[in-house]
Each structure stands twice: as C-alpha cells, then as structure tokens.
C-alpha cells in the first residue's frame, strides 16, 4: 500500500502517458492560441539546473517556413503539421561551470516532454524530431536567419503538433523489470 496520496486526476495523467504516441499525419486545423498557451505553460513549469530555464520556443505556422524546417529531414510529414515548435537552448550564464552546454540541451528536453504531454492531454498529436545540429550547415544557417535565432542558441529539436489524422499503432515497450534494477545494475527490481 502506498503512503503517498495521489493527486486528484493522477489516473488521468497516467492515461495520457499510456495513450501518447508519435503522430505523423495531421488534419488541417489552426490550433487555438489558448491551447498553445496551455502547452507552453506546462513546458515553462519544467525543472532546470539552477532554475536557469534555458529553453526558448518558436511556434511556426507559416507554410513556407514549415517546408523549410522539413526540407533536409526524412520526416517530411512535419510540413503538414498544424504547427511546428522549434525548441531552443542557450547556455545559462550562472549555471553549472563547464557543463553549461550540457544543461542547455538537457533542460529544454525536459520542458519539451512537458509540452508533448500537455498536447496529448488536450487531444493533440505530437512528434519529436531530433538531431538538428547534425543537419547540413547551409540549411542550419538558413533556419537560424529565417527564425532570427540568436548566436549561441542551439536548435535542440522540433515538435510537430496537430490534430491527428491517424491512430498510430501501439509499439510494445519493455517491462519495468527489463529497465529497472534494485541497488545495482542487473539486480532484479522487485515490487
């Protein structure tokens, strides 16, 4: 028996986590500002090293800019998303010594997952698109210029958002026992 008292709605949270899947096809729809604001409110509340909050987000709805963001990617479907969120990270001046850049990438990823879960809770689909620092330099320069991304700020990932036009297949996940150990790696986690 758990000593902790679950928050009201906790079961709803776990349902959102269970039901969230990467969506790659979207119905045409203009996501209302209020829904986007709720998603970014969830992202804003994410934890960060030294509370630096090194994340910044750019919401892209413009068709031509979405095409630009999809261009070098095998995930060209993102051009059809209702919106693309460009997730940025900048090293925080007061944080973490030599590890500044590490947290400037990790902390925005935590905030992005908050955003993705909030989108799912609101009935939207989302899909993470990562590895943008490994894209062609000329494309990165064009994106940085188009979006006016400041020097020293990095593109962490993109998130395609929208009303799902598909029901993604459930992909099996490993069991808790396969990924969790007790006291040391390989020692079974027993509940």
C-alpha positions as CSV (number, residue, x, y, z in Angstrom):
1,X,0.0,0.0,0.0
2,X,1.3,3.4,-0.9
3,X,1.7,6.0,1.8
4,X,1.6,8.9,-0.7
5,X,-1.9,10.2,-1.5
6,X,-2.2,10.5,-5.3
7,X,-3.3,13.9,-6.6
8,X,-6.8,14.3,-7.9
9,X,-6.6,13.4,-11.6
10,X,-3.5,11.2,-11.2
11,X,-5.1,8.4,-13.0
12,X,-5.8,10.8,-15.9
13,X,-2.2,11.7,-16.0
14,X,-1.1,8.0,-16.3
15,X,-3.7,7.5,-19.0
16,X,-2.3,10.4,-21.0
17,X,1.2,8.9,-20.7
18,X,-0.1,5.5,-21.8
19,X,-2.0,6.8,-24.7
20,X,0.5,9.3,-26.1
21,X,2.0,8.1,-29.4
22,X,4.1,9.9,-32.1
23,X,1.7,11.2,-34.7
24,X,2.9,11.7,-38.2
25,X,-0.3,12.6,-40.1
26,X,-2.4,15.7,-39.2
27,X,-5.8,17.1,-40.2
28,X,-5.9,20.7,-41.3
29,X,-6.6,22.8,-38.2
30,X,-5.5,26.0,-36.7
31,X,-4.6,25.3,-33.1
32,X,-6.2,28.0,-30.9
33,X,-3.8,30.3,-29.1
34,X,-5.3,29.3,-25.7
35,X,-4.4,25.6,-26.3
36,X,-0.9,26.5,-27.3
37,X,-0.6,28.7,-24.3
38,X,-1.5,25.8,-22.0
39,X,1.1,23.6,-23.6
40,X,3.8,26.3,-23.1
41,X,2.6,26.8,-19.5
42,X,3.3,23.1,-18.9
43,X,6.7,23.5,-20.5
44,X,7.5,26.6,-18.5
45,X,7.0,24.7,-15.3
46,X,9.7,22.1,-16.0
47,X,12.6,21.8,-13.7
48,X,16.0,23.1,-14.7
49,X,19.6,23.2,-13.3
50,X,19.9,26.2,-11.0
51,X,16.4,27.2,-12.2
52,X,18.0,28.8,-15.3
53,X,15.2,27.8,-17.6
54,X,17.5,27.8,-20.7
55,X,14.6,26.9,-23.1
56,X,13.0,29.0,-25.7
57,X,10.3,28.0,-28.2
58,X,9.3,29.3,-31.6
59,X,5.9,28.4,-32.9
60,X,5.9,28.1,-36.7
61,X,2.6,28.0,-38.5
62,X,3.7,29.6,-41.8
63,X,3.6,27.1,-44.7
64,X,6.8,28.1,-46.3
65,X,8.7,28.1,-43.0
66,X,7.3,24.7,-42.2
67,X,8.6,23.4,-45.6
68,X,12.0,24.9,-44.8
69,X,12.1,23.0,-41.5
70,X,11.0,19.8,-43.2
71,X,13.4,20.1,-46.1
72,X,16.6,18.1,-45.0
73,X,14.6,15.7,-42.9
74,X,13.5,12.2,-43.7
75,X,10.4,13.3,-41.6
76,X,9.0,15.5,-44.3
77,X,5.5,14.9,-42.8
78,X,6.2,17.8,-40.4
79,X,5.5,20.3,-43.1
80,X,1.8,19.2,-42.8
81,X,1.6,19.6,-39.0
82,X,-0.7,22.3,-37.8
83,X,2.3,23.9,-36.1
84,X,6.0,23.1,-35.6
85,X,7.6,24.1,-32.3
86,X,11.3,24.8,-32.6
87,X,12.9,24.1,-29.3
88,X,16.0,26.1,-28.5
89,X,18.6,26.0,-25.7
90,X,21.1,28.6,-24.6
91,X,23.9,28.1,-22.1
92,X,22.9,29.8,-18.8
93,X,25.4,32.3,-17.7
94,X,25.2,31.4,-14.0
95,X,24.9,27.7,-14.2
96,X,27.0,24.6,-14.0
97,X,30.5,25.7,-14.8
98,X,32.0,23.7,-17.6
99,X,28.7,21.7,-18.0
100,X,26.8,24.8,-19.1
101,X,26.2,23.4,-22.6
102,X,25.1,20.0,-21.2
103,X,22.3,21.5,-19.2
104,X,21.4,23.9,-22.0
105,X,20.4,20.8,-24.0
106,X,19.0,18.5,-21.3
107,X,16.8,21.0,-19.6
108,X,14.9,22.0,-22.8
109,X,14.3,18.3,-23.5
110,X,12.6,18.0,-20.1
111,X,10.4,21.1,-20.9
112,X,9.7,19.6,-24.3
113,X,8.3,16.4,-22.8
114,X,6.0,18.6,-20.5
115,X,4.8,20.3,-23.7
116,X,4.2,17.0,-25.5
117,X,2.3,15.5,-22.6
118,X,0.2,18.7,-22.3
119,X,-0.6,18.5,-26.1
120,X,-1.7,14.9,-25.6
121,X,-3.9,15.8,-22.6
122,X,-5.6,18.5,-24.8
123,X,-6.2,15.9,-27.6
124,X,-3.4,16.9,-30.0
125,X,-0.9,14.7,-31.5
126,X,2.8,15.4,-31.5
127,X,6.1,14.0,-32.8
128,X,9.6,14.8,-31.6
129,X,12.1,15.4,-34.4
130,X,15.7,15.4,-33.1
131,X,19.3,15.6,-34.3
132,X,19.1,19.0,-35.9
133,X,22.6,20.0,-35.1
134,X,23.8,17.2,-37.5
135,X,21.9,18.7,-40.5
136,X,23.7,20.5,-43.3
137,X,25.4,23.7,-42.3
138,X,23.8,25.8,-45.1
139,X,20.3,24.6,-44.0
140,X,21.1,25.4,-40.4
141,X,22.2,28.9,-41.4
142,X,19.0,29.5,-43.4
143,X,16.8,28.3,-40.5
144,X,18.8,30.5,-38.0
145,X,18.4,33.5,-40.3
146,X,14.7,32.9,-41.1
147,X,13.8,32.4,-37.4
148,X,16.3,35.1,-36.2
149,X,17.8,32.6,-33.7
150,X,20.5,34.4,-31.6
151,X,24.1,33.4,-31.8
152,X,25.0,30.9,-29.1
153,X,21.4,29.5,-29.0
154,X,21.1,25.9,-30.3
155,X,18.3,24.1,-32.0
156,X,17.6,21.2,-29.7
157,X,14.7,19.5,-31.5
158,X,11.4,20.2,-33.3
159,X,8.0,19.1,-32.3
160,X,5.3,18.6,-34.9
161,X,1.8,19.4,-33.4
162,X,-1.7,19.0,-34.6
163,X,-5.0,17.2,-34.7
164,X,-4.2,13.5,-35.5
165,X,-5.4,12.2,-38.9
166,X,-4.3,8.7,-37.8
167,X,-4.4,6.4,-34.8
168,X,-0.8,5.2,-34.5
169,X,-0.2,1.5,-33.8
170,X,0.9,0.8,-30.3
171,X,4.6,-0.1,-30.2
172,X,5.5,-2.5,-27.4
173,X,7.5,-1.1,-24.6
174,X,9.9,-3.0,-22.4
175,X,8.6,-4.1,-19.0
176,X,9.5,-2.3,-15.8
177,X,11.6,-5.4,-14.8
178,X,13.6,-5.1,-18.0
179,X,14.6,-1.4,-17.4
180,X,14.7,-1.1,-13.6
181,X,17.2,-2.6,-11.2
182,X,17.5,-2.6,-7.4
183,X,20.6,-1.2,-5.8
184,X,22.9,-2.2,-8.7
185,X,22.7,-2.8,-12.4
186,X,21.3,-6.2,-13.2
187,X,19.9,-6.9,-9.8
188,X,16.1,-7.5,-10.2
189,X,13.7,-4.8,-9.2
190,X,11.1,-6.5,-7.1
191,X,7.9,-4.7,-6.0
